[in-house]
Amino acid sequence: MHATIPINELVPGMFVDSVHKLKSDADVKLKSRGMVRNSAIIAKLEADGVLELNIDIKQSQVPVPAHYLPESETSLPRVPSNTGVEQNTVEDSEAQTSQPNTNVPTAEAFAAALNQFEVQNKKLQILYGNILGGEALQLHLVNDISQEIVASVTQNSNVMAILTRLKDKQGFNWRHMINCTILMTIFAKYLGLKPHAVTKMAMAAMLHDIGKSKIPQSILEKATPFTKHERRHWQKHVAYSVAMVKEEKGITPLVIDMIVNHHERLDGSGFPRGLSAEKLSKAARVMAIVDEYATLTTDQSSEEALEPVHALRILLSNKDKFDEVLVHKFIRCIGIHPVGTIVKLTNDRLGLVMAGNKENPKAPVVRVFYNAKHMHHVTMKDVDLNDSGDIKIIANVKPLDYQINLSRLLQENLLV
């Protein structure tokens, strides 16, 4: 069984059977059928003028987005693509951007994505542990993991975004790496960037803090604020990160730029060089936003995570430090009420945000699960707040305020 897809939907793990459509001035023939192993193959096909390809569904290792599947293909699970990017990709973030898909993840899609997520986390945890143990960075493993994440996000962006909400205070460093990679992939695709650029930005997101493996764990795990000496030592992680990757094959100037400048700020208050706005690329600005949001919304040894809405407010209120235009695009990308957050409704119910609403961002689809007035769980029900009459969101909720374990809630309530 075959499906025809545009080149911008091609990801590593798909099995190409033949070229379906070329640019009018292109003259290229596919030399052989085969598995797409890396983004370099995709970039070459795109450069050669390939517009559409025929994909062998059964030989592919990753699912083809559901809306490209033939109507007769009923033996495969229908997994929503949720790519958050239009069919026609564009060169940069100034072009028109698309809105996230509003499909509610199915239990099957969530279970599949959760399995992939746990495998990727385990691989990254082992890799990071090996580096802590004195082994050299194995960049090919980082590349493999980042490409797996890009493929997972391409198939299930809502689900992967929800999974960044899982908590693990003890594993902040490698958890932060995978969360940043997921968020970067979602955002880069939303901005309409081409597949090879998305792949490189995802790799940069995974590697941007790898130098923290060279910082004493006593500093990284400190539960009280850093001293000036400790802060200066902690800030060296940027230089360590660059030193660990700069000579590696496949590391481009874009990746180095994002790593070395992710702590720089528009007003020159950042580090390591105190660069100001005119010297900071858009890629570096995007990395700064993603890194800050992921940091603020993840539990750490010294502080608890903020709810996403509060993290977004911090980004918005620091216009002198973060690119205001990109921050607004980031908010439109992940939503005013990002998937995976808990909201309180006007009917005294709590709901888990399952999908955004591109027409009305204040009215996402929520899964109602709790009676906040009488403090007990209720039969779960999905409610599209855009069609729910008077039911509206009145507040974002901190799970612990209702003694809710968010990680358990996500895993138990989305697998049904």
ROVEX-577134 format. One record per residue (C-alpha): x, y, z; residue number from 1. Coordinates in Angstrom, 3 decimals, decimal comma, always signed. Layout:
<rs>
          x          y          z     k
          X          Y          Z   NUM
...
</rs>
This chain:
<rs>
          x          y          z     k
     +0,000     +0,000     +0,000     1
     +1,338     +3,415     -0,965     2
     +0,673     +7,042     -0,050     3
     +1,737    +10,186     -1,870     4
     +3,188    +12,920     +0,325     5
     +4,851    +16,316     -0,292     6
     +8,602    +16,558     +0,271     7
     +8,135    +18,706     +3,402     8
     +6,341    +15,788     +5,104     9
     +9,154    +13,318     +4,401    10
    +10,960    +12,267     +7,595    11
    +13,654     +9,710     +8,454    12
    +12,107     +6,276     +8,799    13
     +9,854     +6,510     +5,747    14
    +10,408     +4,107     +2,836    15
    +10,443     +5,887     -0,534    16
     +9,130     +3,838     -3,445    17
     +9,327     +6,455     -6,220    18
     +9,182    +10,136     -7,123    19
     +5,639    +11,299     -7,836    20
     +6,131    +14,941     -8,834    21
     +9,074    +17,193     -9,761    22
     +9,530    +20,897    -10,364    23
     +8,929    +21,748    -14,013    24
    +12,619    +22,434    -14,641    25
    +13,945    +19,454    -12,698    26
    +15,504    +16,429    -14,315    27
    +16,109    +13,760    -11,714    28
    +15,362    +10,080    -11,383    29
    +15,294     +8,199     -8,117    30
    +18,203     +5,760     -8,378    31
    +16,751     +3,241     -5,992    32
    +13,933     +2,553     -3,614    33
    +14,809     +2,592     +0,042    34
    +14,575     +3,824     +3,597    35
    +15,212     +7,490     +4,369    36
    +17,981     +7,237     +6,962    37
    +18,771    +10,892     +7,665    38
    +17,908    +14,512     +6,885    39
    +20,772    +14,810     +4,358    40
    +18,852    +12,522     +1,993    41
    +15,761    +14,713     +2,362    42
    +17,760    +17,882     +1,727    43
    +19,285    +16,400     -1,448    44
    +15,901    +15,304     -2,802    45
    +14,519    +18,766     -2,115    46
    +17,518    +20,432     -3,771    47
    +17,034    +18,191     -6,825    48
    +13,525    +19,545     -7,274    49
    +11,454    +16,706     -5,851    50
     +7,990    +17,924     -4,819    51
     +6,082    +14,730     -4,009    52
     +7,004    +11,102     -3,355    53
     +5,256     +7,758     -3,190    54
     +5,785     +6,137     +0,206    55
     +5,559     +2,420     +0,866    56
     +3,432     +2,459     +4,029    57
     +4,124     -1,068     +5,220    58
     +7,905     -0,842     +4,845    59
     +8,109     +2,521     +6,626    60
     +9,248     +2,565    +10,244    61
     +7,201     +5,676    +11,071    62
     +3,522     +6,211    +10,240    63
     +2,441     +8,358     +7,320    64
     +0,158    +11,262     +8,388    65
     -3,430    +10,029     +8,333    66
     -4,735    +12,533     +5,789    67
     -2,357    +11,094     +3,145    68
     -3,469     +7,498     +3,638    69
     -5,655     +5,895     +0,945    70
     -9,296     +5,561     +1,924    71
     -9,010     +1,773     +1,680    72
     -6,100     +1,601     +4,127    73
     -7,984     +0,411     +7,200    74
     -5,438     -1,999     +8,625    75
     -3,215     +0,772     +9,985    76
     -4,125     +2,974    +12,966    77
     -5,308     +6,427    +12,017    78
     -2,847     +8,642    +13,862    79
     -3,523    +12,389    +13,557    80
     -0,560    +14,192    +12,015    81
     -0,849    +17,410    +14,028    82
     +2,176    +18,846    +12,241    83
     +1,381    +22,470    +12,991    84
     +2,752    +23,504     +9,577    85
     +1,176    +24,221     +6,201    86
     +1,743    +22,048     +3,159    87
     +3,898    +24,678     +1,483    88
     +6,958    +25,210     +3,650    89
     +8,689    +28,571     +3,518    90
    +12,210    +29,832     +3,997    91
    +11,905    +31,819     +7,202    92
     +9,681    +32,861    +10,083    93
     +8,547    +36,090     +8,386    94
     +6,341    +34,063     +6,072    95
     +2,735    +33,288     +6,953    96
     +2,490    +30,634     +9,640    97
     -0,175    +27,998    +10,140    98
     -2,201    +27,153    +13,206    99
     -1,854    +23,896    +15,152   100
     -4,179    +21,049    +14,271   101
     -7,080    +20,718    +16,713   102
     -7,420    +16,933    +16,588   103
     -7,818    +15,352    +20,013   104
     -5,238    +12,572    +20,486   105
     -6,696     +9,088    +20,614   106
     -5,708     +6,623    +23,325   107
     -3,894     +4,589    +20,684   108
     -1,941     +7,623    +19,460   109
     -1,036     +8,594    +23,003   110
     +0,062     +5,058    +23,906   111
     +2,262     +4,845    +20,805   112
     +3,796     +8,275    +21,427   113
     +4,318     +7,537    +25,127   114
     +6,196     +4,365    +24,218   115
     +8,395     +6,287    +21,770   116
     +8,930     +9,050    +24,328   117
    +10,023     +6,609    +27,029   118
    +12,432     +4,880    +24,646   119
    +13,924     +8,222    +23,617   120
    +14,206     +9,309    +27,254   121
    +15,962     +6,083    +28,192   122
    +18,451     +6,444    +25,355   123
    +19,183    +10,032    +26,320   124
    +19,479     +9,166    +30,002   125
    +22,058     +6,474    +29,195   126
    +23,953     +8,771    +26,839   127
    +24,067    +11,559    +29,421   128
    +25,115     +9,105    +32,123   129
    +27,952     +7,852    +29,944   130
    +29,210    +11,401    +29,485   131
    +29,085    +11,955    +33,239   132
    +31,133     +8,786    +33,542   133
    +33,878    +10,273    +31,385   134
    +32,999     +8,874    +27,961   135
    +33,162    +11,051    +24,856   136
    +29,995    +12,473    +23,340   137
    +28,590    +10,087    +20,726   138
    +27,070    +12,576    +18,322   139
    +25,597     +9,924    +16,052   140
    +23,409     +8,784    +18,966   141
    +22,305    +12,365    +19,631   142
    +21,454    +12,710    +15,956   143
    +19,464     +9,472    +15,987   144
    +17,464    +10,511    +19,060   145
    +16,750    +14,007    +17,738   146
    +15,562    +12,580    +14,407   147
    +13,304    +10,136    +16,242   148
    +11,791    +13,060    +18,133   149
    +11,272    +15,053    +14,932   150
     +9,474    +12,059    +13,420   151
     +7,345    +11,612    +16,554   152
     +6,366    +15,298    +16,599   153
     +5,519    +15,152    +12,897   154
     +3,028    +12,408    +13,650   155
     +1,720    +13,515    +17,055   156
     +2,554    +17,134    +17,911   157
     -0,254    +17,492    +20,487   158
     +0,701    +14,243    +22,203   159
     +4,412    +15,055    +22,262   160
     +3,656    +18,505    +23,682   161
     +1,589    +16,877    +26,426   162
     +4,491    +14,564    +27,257   163
     +6,753    +17,537    +28,019   164
     +4,497    +18,057    +31,040   165
     +5,611    +14,802    +32,671   166
     +7,590    +15,525    +35,833   167
    +10,960    +14,148    +36,908   168
    +12,844    +16,504    +39,226   169
    +15,778    +14,108    +39,566   170
    +16,378    +13,948    +35,821   171
    +16,160    +17,651    +34,975   172
    +19,238    +17,855    +32,754   173
    +18,417    +15,113    +30,268   174
    +14,642    +15,705    +30,602   175
    +15,258    +19,359    +29,718   176
    +17,197    +18,232    +26,649   177
    +14,316    +16,145    +25,316   178
    +11,637    +18,714    +26,223   179
    +13,553    +21,465    +24,423   180
    +13,933    +19,217    +21,386   181
    +10,190    +18,537    +21,282   182
     +9,246    +22,198    +21,736   183
    +11,847    +23,346    +19,214   184
    +10,537    +20,888    +16,627   185
     +6,936    +21,993    +17,180   186
     +7,873    +25,676    +16,965   187
    +10,241    +25,361    +13,987   188
     +7,612    +23,462    +12,016   189
     +4,999    +26,047    +12,982   190
     +7,292    +28,771    +11,625   191
     +7,289    +26,957     +8,301   192
    +10,967    +26,032     +8,222   193
    +12,136    +23,365     +5,801   194
    +12,768    +19,818     +7,070   195
    +16,578    +20,041     +7,075   196
    +16,418    +23,286     +9,091   197
    +13,951    +21,753    +11,552   198
    +16,283    +18,778    +12,001   199
    +19,328    +20,968    +12,674   200
    +17,416    +23,174    +15,118   201
    +16,172    +20,071    +16,924   202
    +19,754    +18,837    +17,221   203
    +20,860    +22,228    +18,574   204
    +18,073    +22,090    +21,150   205
    +19,228    +18,670    +22,292   206
    +22,875    +19,733    +22,515   207
    +22,564    +23,281    +23,856   208
    +23,095    +22,288    +27,507   209
    +25,310    +19,211    +27,029   210
    +28,172    +21,136    +28,657   211
    +26,363    +20,925    +31,991   212
    +27,741    +17,401    +32,151   213
    +31,101    +19,069    +32,921   214
    +29,699    +21,151    +35,798   215
    +29,955    +19,603    +39,300   216
    +26,684    +17,921    +40,218   217
    +26,859    +19,635    +43,606   218
    +26,288    +22,939    +41,799   219
    +23,627    +21,685    +39,407   220
    +21,644    +20,017    +42,193   221
    +22,016    +22,822    +44,720   222
    +18,684    +23,629    +46,397   223
    +19,644    +27,206    +47,323   224
    +20,621    +30,160    +45,082   225
    +24,095    +30,153    +43,567   226
    +26,897    +32,224    +45,018   227
    +28,680    +34,534    +42,559   228
    +31,478    +31,983    +42,212   229
    +29,020    +29,141    +41,606   230
    +27,115    +31,172    +39,028   231
    +30,288    +31,967    +37,108   232
    +31,196    +28,281    +37,139   233
    +27,669    +27,312    +36,034   234
    +27,812    +29,798    +33,156   235
    +30,806    +27,950    +31,742   236
    +28,451    +25,215    +30,544   237
    +27,961    +27,193    +27,330   238
    +31,676    +27,106    +26,503   239
    +31,841    +23,439    +27,474   240
    +28,905    +22,645    +25,174   241
    +30,556    +24,355    +22,207   242
    +33,906    +22,669    +22,891   243
    +32,256    +19,240    +23,028   244
    +30,530    +19,526    +19,645   245
    +32,359    +22,036    +17,420   246
    +34,696    +19,519    +15,773   247
    +32,042    +16,876    +15,255   248
    +30,848    +15,985    +11,774   249
    +27,395    +17,349    +11,021   250
    +27,646    +20,342    +13,356   251
    +26,786    +23,389    +11,268   252
    +27,244    +27,124    +12,006   253
    +23,499    +27,247    +12,753   254
    +23,867    +24,652    +15,514   255
    +26,894    +26,431    +17,023   256
    +25,086    +29,783    +16,878   257
    +22,095    +28,412    +18,785   258
    +24,279    +26,710    +21,401   259
    +26,647    +29,597    +22,084   260
    +23,938    +32,289    +22,171   261
    +20,955    +30,666    +23,895   262
    +21,614    +32,630    +27,112   263
    +22,183    +35,956    +25,351   264
    +19,458    +38,590    +25,695   265
    +18,350    +41,441    +23,435   266
    +19,370    +44,100    +25,967   267
    +22,889    +42,742    +26,299   268
    +22,336    +41,355    +29,807   269
    +22,973    +37,741    +28,872   270
    +26,106    +35,627    +28,711   271
    +28,733    +34,516    +27,739   272
    +29,487    +37,602    +25,602   273
    +26,760    +40,078    +26,502   274
    +25,621    +40,424    +22,876   275
    +22,759    +42,787    +22,094   276
    +19,836    +42,482    +19,689   277
    +21,545    +43,462    +16,438   278
    +24,093    +40,654    +16,849   279
    +21,601    +37,893    +17,652   280
    +20,161    +35,738    +14,855   281
    +16,555    +34,608    +14,734   282
    +17,658    +31,047    +15,399   283
    +19,424    +32,134    +18,596   284
    +16,358    +34,125    +19,645   285
    +14,116    +31,110    +19,073   286
    +16,483    +28,922    +21,124   287
    +16,427    +31,472    +23,969   288
    +12,617    +31,425    +24,074   289
    +12,317    +27,641    +23,961   290
    +15,055    +27,149    +26,579   291
    +13,551    +29,683    +28,990   292
    +10,009    +28,311    +28,625   293
    +11,163    +24,714    +29,092   294
    +13,243    +25,694    +32,127   295
    +10,434    +27,630    +33,784   296
     +7,902    +24,827    +33,275   297
    +10,114    +21,984    +34,559   298
    +10,751    +21,053    +38,210   299
    +14,311    +21,663    +39,383   300
    +16,223    +20,986    +42,571   301
    +15,992    +24,619    +43,659   302
    +12,470    +25,486    +42,542   303
     +9,164    +24,065    +41,390   304
     +7,911    +24,405    +37,861   305
     +5,633    +27,252    +36,861   306
     +2,395    +26,570    +35,075   307
     +2,766    +27,284    +31,327   308
     +0,513    +30,350    +31,390   309
     +2,770    +32,004    +33,998   310
     +5,888    +31,125    +32,020   311
     +4,364    +32,710    +28,928   312
     +3,565    +35,856    +30,912   313
     +7,199    +36,083    +31,996   314
     +8,353    +35,849    +28,385   315
     +5,851    +38,531    +27,362   316
     +6,796    +40,863    +30,188   317
    +10,496    +40,750    +29,277   318
    +10,323    +42,426    +25,875   319
    +13,787    +43,876    +26,426   320
    +15,234    +40,364    +26,694   321
    +13,163    +38,142    +24,372   322
    +12,059    +38,867    +20,802   323
     +8,476    +40,072    +21,200   324
     +7,365    +39,025    +17,711   325
     +8,741    +35,506    +18,165   326
     +7,246    +35,243    +21,658   327
     +3,795    +36,031    +20,255   328
     +4,314    +33,412    +17,540   329
     +5,420    +30,900    +20,165   330
     +2,240    +31,558    +22,147   331
     +0,102    +31,140    +19,036   332
     +1,976    +27,919    +18,334   333
     +1,535    +26,212    +21,716   334
     -1,688    +28,006    +22,674   335
     -2,841    +30,397    +25,376   336
     -3,723    +27,269    +27,335   337
     -1,080    +24,766    +26,155   338
     -2,064    +21,119    +25,817   339
     -1,361    +19,192    +28,989   340
     -2,364    +22,022    +31,320   341
     -5,247    +21,876    +33,778   342
     -7,910    +24,580    +33,707   343
    -10,858    +25,417    +35,940   344
    -14,187    +25,959    +34,212   345
    -17,172    +28,120    +35,092   346
    -19,148    +24,989    +36,058   347
    -16,651    +24,156    +38,845   348
    -15,076    +21,355    +36,857   349
    -11,397    +20,829    +36,121   350
    -10,360    +19,868    +32,620   351
     -7,144    +18,756    +30,961   352
     -6,439    +20,705    +27,760   353
     -6,300    +18,160    +24,943   354
     -6,150    +20,325    +21,814   355
     -6,032    +23,972    +20,887   356
     -8,558    +25,885    +18,810   357
     -7,061    +27,852    +15,929   358
    -10,208    +29,957    +15,475   359
    -10,749    +30,715    +19,157   360
     -7,581    +30,182    +21,272   361
     -9,503    +30,826    +24,493   362
    -11,770    +27,837    +23,807   363
     -9,668    +24,663    +23,478   364
    -10,904    +21,093    +23,725   365
    -10,674    +19,897    +27,345   366
    -11,140    +16,528    +29,016   367
    -13,256    +17,133    +32,120   368
    -12,204    +14,823    +34,950   369
    -12,740    +16,499    +38,338   370
    -15,428    +18,263    +40,398   371
    -13,548    +21,162    +42,030   372
    -16,472    +22,103    +44,290   373
    -16,915    +18,694    +45,906   374
    -13,275    +17,592    +45,417   375
    -13,756    +14,283    +43,634   376
    -13,104    +12,751    +40,232   377
    -15,953    +12,495    +37,732   378
    -16,564    +10,449    +34,617   379
    -14,284    +11,808    +31,939   380
    -15,808    +13,696    +29,051   381
    -14,260    +15,679    +26,204   382
    -15,766    +19,149    +25,840   383
    -15,111    +21,527    +22,962   384
    -15,388    +24,877    +24,717   385
    -16,059    +26,557    +21,386   386
    -19,426    +24,737    +21,270   387
    -20,202    +24,498    +24,974   388
    -22,454    +27,492    +25,478   389
    -21,714    +29,237    +28,765   390
    -18,877    +26,980    +29,905   391
    -15,602    +28,888    +29,794   392
    -12,136    +28,777    +31,324   393
    -11,793    +30,986    +34,397   394
     -8,287    +30,042    +35,545   395
     -5,277    +27,840    +35,010   396
     -4,807    +25,421    +37,881   397
     -1,697    +24,243    +39,685   398
     -2,162    +20,455    +40,050   399
     -0,887    +20,332    +43,640   400
     -3,602    +22,764    +44,716   401
     -5,998    +19,860    +44,236   402
     -3,529    +17,139    +45,256   403
     -3,295    +16,021    +41,641   404
     -0,211    +14,198    +40,398   405
     +0,059    +15,567    +36,869   406
     +2,289    +12,809    +35,514   407
     -0,059    +10,110    +36,811   408
     -3,073    +12,040    +35,544   409
     -1,604    +12,302    +32,064   410
     -0,682     +8,650    +31,824   411
     -3,901     +7,304    +33,357   412
     -6,420     +9,629    +31,745   413
     -5,026     +9,614    +28,219   414
     -4,740     +5,860    +27,904   415
     -8,508     +5,370    +27,903   416
</rs>
